[in-house]
Amino acid sequence: MGKYFGTDGFRGKANSNLTANHAFEVGRFLGWYYGQEHRARIVVGKDTRRSSYMLEYAISAGMAASGADVYLLHVTTTPSVSYVTRTDGFDCGVMISASHNPFYDNGIKLLNREGEKMDESTVALVEDYLDGQLEMDGHPISSLPLATEDAIGEIVDHTSGRNRYMGYLISLAVYSFRGKKVALDCANGSAWSIAPGVFKALGAETHVINDRPDGLNINQNAGSTHIDALRQYVKDNHMDVGFAYDGDADRCLAVDENGNVVDGDQIIYLYSGYMKERGKLVSNTVVTTVMSNFGLYKALDEADIQYTRTAVGDKYVYEEMVKHGYRIGGEQSGHIIFSKYARTGDGILTSLKIMEVMMAKKAALSTLTAPVVIYPQVLINVQVKDKKTAQDDPAVLASIQTVADSLGDTGRILVRESGTEPLIRVMVEAPDKTQCQALAQQVVDTIHAQGYVAE
């Protein structure tokens, strides 16, 4: 990861470590970089947080100043920007969002012309430009030319692109949802402008909560990271199912008819089994991350479905899927990628796919996910002086192996470095929470005993 851009874009506190000037300069670079051989066309979307408008205007001004034509989707979802970028022939796409973070954070997500996360080499050039260290073909570039006269870019409304994306989602449904009572938690974010219309068009009796964004309430006690309100709503109003999105709607968690949370692991199990039954599961394999629950793997083994594991992050899930042609992958958090239909996680698409299985099987969501027994999990973060030295210590490795041996095939231990902080993360899954805690603490105690813990 770079100085500014991590696995999910340039993210930080708005006007603190992500300023309007940063956005303007990112726009200046993108407009120039993609406009060297033709007049660049760039599409921009944003979520509902107050600072998204500021950053949208700033980045658009930068692009136009470099001669690019800018097309504004306005408030929309990250997956819709991905879809419009690749289907309308844009040079790249930009989403202004900090996903599930609080309103005071924001971010800039960059997408390539295929609607995928932008490659690291291009992102590195953006960073070099921000730091005044840009070189092209060995020549330093201290400043970028400003467009003048009719070369200045246009900034135009492109709401029609968002509407086409809604039509695309509706077209993917193979069943009417008539007769189903569906609750949607829009997190006071991007899903507010899209998801209710899609479900109503498909015939569902649609109930919506957290669909009154005011710029400050995105993700506030709402959405996929604060799902208790939806759970209560589903139970109190006798819904058949509920769906919770995050701020930019690239993830989705579900709630079954009893008010129980259905996470990304259970969604992967549900839909991969449905694909396998229909001969649609390419290579009989799904993509998970190292943080997927042990219960998922037990259920996949029972269903004779193979799986691979990647580092945490939907970026790595997608890369693995592209590399091998796999059709479904995702994370516990609800980032689910259906590669036949999308290039990113898409929360609304995920909810439609869950509905498809429910309608096809004529079964309740609780019944469909019952084979996945989620194992208790304990995660202890240990702040250390040096992550690699601590993790590679022979005594620490021996302690990890001792725990693994004691668990056998009844659980697992995972010890990994944090990608952004000086932390070692010790995670244990086992049938019993007390056992998890005790075994994880064994490894933590060894790290302490070896003198690696930061004071």
Residue, then its C-alpha position, 0 to 999 in steps of 0.5 A: m500500500g502507498k502513502y495515500f492509497g490503500t487497498d480501497g482507495f485514498r481514505g482519511k478524515a475529510n479536510s484533514n488528511l484528505t483535503a479538497n486540494h488533494a481531490f483537485e490534484v488527483g483530478r488534475f492528474l487523471g484528466w491529464y494522464y488519460g487525455q494524452e492521446h484523446r480527450a479523456r472521459i471520466v465518470v464520477g459518483k459519490d455517497t451521501r456524506r456532506s464532504s462528498y459534494m466538496l470532493e466531487y466538485a474539487i476532483s471534477a474541477g481538476m479533471a476539467a482543468s486538465g481537459a477531461d470531460v466529466y460525467l456526474l452520476h451524483v449520489t450513487t453506489t460504487p458498483s454502479v460507477s463500476y458498471v457505467t465505467r465499463t459499459d459506457g466506454f469511460d477511460c476511468g471511474v471515480m467514487i467519492s466514499a469512505s464506505h462503512n466509515p463515519f460521516y467525517d471520513n471520506g475517500i477516493k476510489l479509482l476504477n479502470r476502464e473495465g470497472e475494476k480497481m485501478d492497477e497499482s502502477t497507475v495509482a503509484l503515478v498518482e501518488d508520485y504526482l501528489d508528492g511532486q515526484l512524477e516522472m514519465d519515460g525518465h523525465p521529471i514532470s514538475s507541473l501539468p499543463l492547464a487546458t485553455e479555450d475549447a480544450i477545457g473539459e465539460i462537466v455534465d449530468h449523467t444521471s441516465g447512467r445510474n438509471r441504466y444500472m438500475g435497469y440492469l439489476i432489474s433485468l438480472a432477476v429471474y423471479s418476481f418477488r411478489g408476495k415477499k415482505v422485504a426490509l431494506d436498511c440503506a444506511n442513510g447512504s448510496a443505496w437509498s437512491i437505488a435499492p428501494g426502486v429495484f425491489k419495488a419494480l420486482g414486486a416485493e412489498t418493500h419496507v425501508i429504514n435509514d433512507r433519510p440521509d442528511g450528510l451526517n447520518i451515513n452509517q450512524n447506527a445503521g446499515s451492515t455495520h450496525i444491523d440490530a435495528l434491521r434485526q428488530y424491524v424484521k422480527d417486529n414486522h414479520m418480514d420474510v427477509g431483510f438486507a443491510y447495505d453499507g455507505d456505498a452499497d458494495r457490501c450486504l448482510a442479510v437478516d433471516e425471518n427470525g431476525n438472525v444475521v446472515d453474514g458473507d460466509q453464509i451468503i457464499y455457502l448459500y449461493s455457491g451450493y445453488m450454482k453447483e446444483r445447476g452446473k454453474l460453479v466453475s471449477n467447483t471452487v469459491v474464493t474466501t479470505v483467511m478470516s472466513n469462519f471455520g464453520l463455512y469450510k466445514a459446510l463447504d466440505e460437506a457440500d463437496i465444494q472446494y475453496t481457496r483463501t486470500a488475504v483480507g480485502d475484496k481486491y485480493v478476492y477479485e484478483e484470485m477470481v480473475k486469475h482462475g476464472y472463478r465465479i463467486g467469492g467474498e468476505q465475511s463483511g458482505h463484500i460478495i463478488f459475482s464475476k459474471y455480473a460485476r467487477t466489484g462487490d455489489g450489495i444490491l446484486t447480492s440481495l437479489k441473488i439471495m432472493e433468487v435462491m429463496m424463490a427458486k427453493k421456495a424456502a426460508l432463508s434460515t433453512l437455506t443457511a442452516p448447514v453453516v454453523i458459525y464457530p465462536q471466534v476470539l481475536i486479540n490484537v498485540q501491539v509489537k515493536d517489529k511485526k515480522t520478527a515477532q511472528d517469525d520467532p521460533a518460540v512464537l511459532a512453536s506456541i502457534q503449532t501447539v494450539a493448532d495441534s490441540l485443535g486438530d480438525t475442530g477449529r483453527i488458529l490464524v496469526r497474521e500481521s496487520g497491514t496498516e498498524p504495528l499489530i500482530r492479530v491472533m485469532v482462534e476459532a473453536p466450538d467453545k468461546t472459553q476454549c478460543q480465549a484460552l488458546a489465543q491467550q497462550v500465543v499472546d503470552t508467548i509474544h509477551a514472554q519473548g519481549y516483543v510487545a511495545e511499551 
